[in-house]
Amino acid sequence: MEVAGVFVYGSLLPGERYHAVARRAGLLRRTPARLEGHRLYALPAGYPAAVPGAGTVEGELFEFRDLEAALHVLDRFEAADGLYRRVVVRVKTPAGVRRAWAYLAEAAAVARRGGVPWPSGRWRGRRA
């Protein structure tokens, strides 16, 4: 199964402050998606981090015109603070399970930065 795109769950979502970064990277299509086996945390800096653990993170699968070129743009953006690492995950979409890249954090790094659990797993709308 090939990697379909990038699972996005925070500030790159439509209506969020950095969605323009995804558009500049060549965003072609968006599909609702869920990442199971991960928990969402809110960081004091105003953006979320997903870490492995019990829970589900709600987001979208972003597909791009040129995935490799998009990853180059997104890697620079997500690496800015050194928190995230890009890994392949399996996300659930209405069409079934898809493989996608996701920018995830380690629980210890999130704790050091003062992250607090975001039980709803959904960043959009900001209701924990």
C-alpha positions, 0 to 999 in steps of 0.5 A, a space after each residue: 500500500 503506497 503512502 497517500 499523502 499527509 495526515 494533518 491534525 492541527 495548524 495546517 487544517 483549513 481555517 487554522 493559522 498555517 493552512 496557507 503553508 499546505 496550499 503553497 505545498 500544492 494541496 490537491 485534495 482533503 479527506 476526513 481521517 482519524 489516527 487511532 492509537 494516538 493522543 492529542 496534546 495542546 502546547 502553550 505555544 498554541 498548536 497541538 502535538 499527537 503522541 502514541 497512546 490510547 486515543 484517537 486524533 481527528 484530522 484530514 488526509 491531505 493529498 498533494 500534486 507532488 508529494 515529494 515536493 510537498 514533503 520538502 516544504 512541510 519538513 521545513 515548516 514542521 522542523 522549525 521547533 524540533 518537536 516533530 518527526 515524520 513517520 508513516 501511519 495508517 489512518 481511517 478515512 471514509 474510503 478505508 484505511 490509507 497509509 500517510 505521513 504524519 508529524 508526531 512528537 514524543 510524549 516526553 518532549 511534549 511534557 517538557 514543553 508543558 503540553 496538556 491532554 486534549 481529550 476530544 482528539 479534535 483540534 479544529 474548534 478548540 474544544 477539549 
